[in-house]
Amino acid sequence: MREKRLRATLGRVAMRERGSTVRLRAQPFHALIRERPLDFTPPYADASTNPAGFVFWWRLLQYVYGLPDPAEFPELPSPVLDAQERRVLDRFISTCSELAESSVLTHEGGMRVTVPGPGKEPHVEANFPSNESLRGTNVLFRQICSPEEPASYTRVRKILGRQIHEATDSHRERRSEEHRAWNRAHGGLQSGLLIPTAGRRAAYDHGYSLPAGQLLPGEDARPQQLLSMFQYGDLIHWGRHSEDLEALMQDDLIHKLTTVRFIETLIQLTHFYLGYSVVLRAALGETPPARTHGQAAEGEPGAESRA
């Protein structure tokens, strides 16, 4: 049903009047916050070849979830970790450091849809990261995203949560409050796409009224389903979702739109994990990744560099 409405909308956009094409240009609601200042420099942005991409995603993360600066997380007074727990935390941190270098986070690609005229099929052009980079990034990403993995976010947050609970110094409540904020944000990012979530909030904050029941593009996407379909339909395993992915590929437009949403899921969660790795380093008294407070916190990526 959503696919039919999409095609009908594209058909209406391709209106013609007296032989000339009527061109319509619109911007998404999340563009309303493009000038919103950042509360802190995005984690790992200074080491990126495309810091503007990091700025884009962290502006949305800060706007929607109000995440505090991970580098300012209060150090634990005397963490008691056994050897295996320390290995798990170190593995999570090192995996995030490697993911920060992924070309998927810096790729300037995207998708363009052109409708030649009424009743004609849309022409779809897409520039996505290579299958090789997507495959490699997903293998590493799964190690910190899947709860079944030994050094996943789920395991790591439980280790840190216990340390926070056992600490008795004056920063105990602040640590608990900030840690809950990170956990809430993770739940939100697993439940829906960040871009339409920010778009709906920006529309409300700027006085726009959306019709009851109207969904923004991508608002019906389910990140966990997208990860499962692409990872277990092709990128990591050719398994239980391979037939679903093959069926999706029969419609070029819908396949590429779904690929955009899958990559958005991958990127939004990766940036979250990068931030949480800095929380861990700060809690353990380690020096966070080098950051400057200038150029890395400026700029806006092009439309293609967001997915």
N, C-alpha and C positions, 0 to 999 in steps of 0.2 A: 504493500500500500504506500509506504514512504517513497519507494522508487518511482511509482506511478505519479505521485504528486510532484516529485523532483522533475521528471520529464515534462510534465504539464507546465510547470513554472518556467523551465527553460524555453519551452515553445512560446509562451507568452512574451518572454523577454525578446525573442527574435521577431518583434513586430515590424511591419514595413508600412510606410505611408508615402503615397505618391512616388513610389520607386526608390525612396531613400531609406536607409536603415536608421531606426531610432536607437541610439546608444544610451544605455542606462549604466550608471556607475554608482555603486553603493559601498559603504564601508561597514564592517562588522561593529557591533556595539563595544567590543573590548578595545577598539581603537580610541574610544573616549578617554582612556587612561594612559595613552602613550606618553604624555608629558608628566605623569606622576613621578615624583622623585623616589629613588630607591632609599630604603632605610639602611642598607649596607651593601657593600660590594659583593656580587654573587660569588659563591665559593668556586674556586678554580678558574674564574674568568680571566685572570691576569695571565694564565698560562695558555689560554686558548687562542687559536688563530682567528676566531670569530667571536670576540667578547660580546658583540652586540646581540648575538643569539642567546647568550647566557643572560644578558640584561633583560631581554624580552620575556623569557620564561620566569625569571625571578621577580620581575615586576608583577606578573600575574599571581605568583605564589604569595608574595607579600600582601597584595591587595585582597586576595580571597581569604587567606588563612592567617594573615598577620604574624607570620613566623618571626621569632626574634633572631638576632644575629647569632649564628651558631658558634662563632669564635669567642663570644662573650659568655658562653655557658660556664657557670661556676665550677671550678676544679673541685673534684672530690678530695676530702681531707686525707683519707688513707684507705684507698680501695683495697679490698681483700679479694684477690682473684686467684683461682688455681691455674695451673699451667695450661689446661685445655681451654678455659675461658679466655685467657689472654691470647691464645692462638686464634680463637674465633674472632675476637675483636680486631686483632692485627690483620687477619685475613680480610675482614670486611673493609677495613680502611685501605688496604693495598689494592683490593679489587676496585674500589671507588676511584682511587688515584689513576688506575689504568683506564677505567671507563671514561674519565674526564678527558682523555686524549682521543676518544673515539671520533672518527670522521662523521658519524651519524649526527653528533651534536653540532658540528660546524658546517655540515653540507648546506649549500645554498641551492636548494631545489624547490619543487612545488608542483602545482598542477594548474593548467589553464583549460577552460571549457569554452569552445566556440560553437554557436548554433548558426549554421549557414542561412537558414530561413525557415519559415513556417512549415511544419510537417517533416522537416529533415532531421536526420540523426545528428546529435551533437558530436563535434570533433574534440577529442580529448588528448592533450599533450601533458606528459608528466616527466618530471626530472627528480627521481628518487635516488637515495644512496644506493651504491652497488649492492647486489645480492651478497657479494663477499663480505662487505663491511656490515651489512645487516645481520648476516649469519654469525660472524664473529662477535659482534656486539651482543646479540641475543644469548649466545652461549654464556658469556661472562655475566650479563644482566641477570640471567636466571639464577645464578649462584647467590645473588643477594636478594632477589625478589621472591623466589619460591620458598614457602615456609618449610618445605621438606629438605632444603639444603642446609648443611651443618653451619654455614656462616651467613645465614640469611638475616634480613632485617628483623624478622620475627624472633629469631634466637638472640640476636644482639640486643634488641630493645629490652628483652627480659633480663639479660645480664645487667645492663645499665640500670634498669628499673629497680632491681634488687639492691644495687649499690646505693641508689638514691634513697631508698627506703631505710637502709641501715645507717646512713649518715646522720649525725646528730648536731652538726654545726649550724651556724646562723643562716646558711644559704639553702637549707634543706627544703623549705617551702617553695623558694624560687625555682629550684631544680625540678621539683615535682610539677609545678605549674607549667614550666616551659616544656618539660618532657611530655606532658599530656597534650600540649598544643601540637607537638610534632606527631604524636600518635593519631590525633584527630585529623590532621592534614593528610596523613597516609591513608586513613580510611576513606576520606573524600576523594583522593586521587585514584583509588582503586574502584570507586563507585561511578565516577563520571569524568568526562574530559574537562580539563582546566579552562580551555579557551571559551567554550560556551557558558561555563559556570561564571567566569569573570564577566562575560558579555551580559548575562542576565543581571548580575549585580550592578554593573556599570549603567545599564539602561535604567534601572530603578533609581540609582543614586543621582542620575542626571535628569530625572523627571519624565522618562519615557514610559508609556503604559503599553504593555504587550497584551494582545487579546487573550482571554482565558483559554488555556489549553494549547496555545501556540508554542511550539518547540523551536529553539534556535538550531541552526545547522550543527549536527554532531551531538546535540543534547540527549539524543536517544541511544547513543553509543554506550557500550558496557566494556570498560577497559579489560576486565578479567576474561571476558569472552573473546575479545580481539587478540589478546596475548595467547590464549590457548589455541585459537584457530590458526594463527600464523606460525606459532612455534611448533605446534604438533601437527600441522598440515604440510610443513615444508622446511622451515628454517633450522629447526633442531632435530625433529623426528618427522619422517614421512609416515604418519601413523593415523590415530583415530579421527583426525579432522581433515585428512587429505581429500576426501570426497567433497566435504563442505567447501573447501578452498577451491577445488576444481570447478564446482558448480558456480561459485561466485565469479570465477574468471570468464564465464560465458558472456557476461555483460561487462564490457570494457569500462564504461562510465562508473558503474557501481563498484566494480573491483578496485579501480583506482581511488575512488572516494574512500572506500573502506581501508585501503592501504594508507592513505593520509591519516586516517584516524588511528590506525595501529601505530604508525610512527609517532604521532602525537602522544599516545599512551606511553610508548617507550621513552620518549624524551622527558615528559613531565615527571615520571617516576624516577628516571635516572638523576635528574637535577635534585629531586628530593633526597635521594640516597647520598648524593655528593654532599649536600648540606648536613645530613645526619652524621656522616663520617667526620665532619668538622666538629660536631657536638661531641662525638666520642673522643676526639683528640684533645679537645678543651677539657673534658671531664677527667681525662687521664693526665693532664698537665703537659701535654705535648704541644709543640709549636704548630699552629695551623698553617695551611698553604700560604705562601707569601701573597700579600695583597697590597695594592696601592689604592689610594682613595681619589683617583682622578679619572683617567681616560676609560678605564674598564667599566665604570659606572655610567657611561654616557652612550648615546647612540641608540638606534633602533634598526633591527635587521630588515632587509627587504621582505616582501611578501613570501618569497620562496624559501627563505632561510629558517622558517619556523617549523618545517616538517621534512 
